Amino acid sequence: MSDSTEVASIVVPHSAGTAAPARALPAGACDSHMHIFDPRFPPSPHWRRTPPVADVPAYRLLQQRIGTTRTVVVTPSTYGVDNRCTLAALAELGPQARGVAVVDADIDAAELQRLDRHGIRGLRVNFYSPQSWGLTTPQMLTTLADKVAALGWHVQVLARPGTLVELAPVLRSLPVPLVIDHLGLIGSMDGADGDAFASVRALLDGGRTWMKLSAPYIEADAGAPGHEAKDAVARALLAVAPERMLWGSDWPHTVASAGSIDDAQLLDRFRSWCANDQQIDRILVDNPAALYGFD
């Protein structure tokens, strides 16, 4: 695809700016990590913050602005193990959407099969933010991975760098593909030369681990040092396994200051990490098609 010659002017809730990315995206480009918050569905009692209104019509404006057509809806911690909001969003978004659910470790096969029929293709296991069940344990991770192996799903892990190092033996032993959220949250304190990156690299070298090149603003020191450290980590990850990298917007950016994230600029920053436009297209189209089962 060539650089964009048209300037869009689309106002999108929870996204700064109105312009399109500098380069038009290829057909079938996928936003592999975003969330829907719909006031029809109440938050979990464990969640203390008021969720934003970030529904499917608002997200479609983002798609129109940045040029993505496929998406992966991830159930946020806000809803606990209630996936109704995500399932409703998948029904509204149609066949170009897939989902990642959050469930209890005691979920049964029938419920997993029901989620599969509605477009769920993985489970998120969160060691980072408060969860409705309390403390997330390695045993919970392995139990859930065992339960979804027959479905061909993956497990998606959100954890701080130190936790990824501690979990490395468990992560290596999982019987399903592993997806790591948000650059592994590796920032300037860890960097591309630290233990966390080495641990993640070993997982990537194993051939069954994927990385989401998303939310570089999380766990980043303020200003240029934090920005540059995240850029270095992203480029180092791309050098290891470009065939298992994914890009996601993390819209509506609930962990960032309101109105501070420009999604078009996120895509332009992602482009700066990549070796060439062919690599960009692979990460936006081919990689998510392989992991999530898009045609």
Buried (B, 14 or more C-beta within 10 A) or exposed (E): BEEBEEEBEBEBBBBBBBBBBEBBBBEBBBBBBBBBBBEEBEBBEEBEEEBBEBBBEBBBBBBBBBBBBBBBBBBBBBBBBBBEBBBBBBEBBEEBBBBBBBBBBEBEEEEBEEBBEBBBBBBBBBBBEBBBBEEBBBEBBBBBBEBBBEBEBBBBBBBBBBBBBBBBEBBBEBEBBBBBBBBBBBBBBBBBEBBBBEBBBBBBEEEBBBBBBBBBBBBBBEEEEBBEBBBBBBBBBBEBBBEBBBBBBBBBBBEBEEEEBBBBBBBBBBBEBBEEBEBBBBBBBBBBBEBBEBE
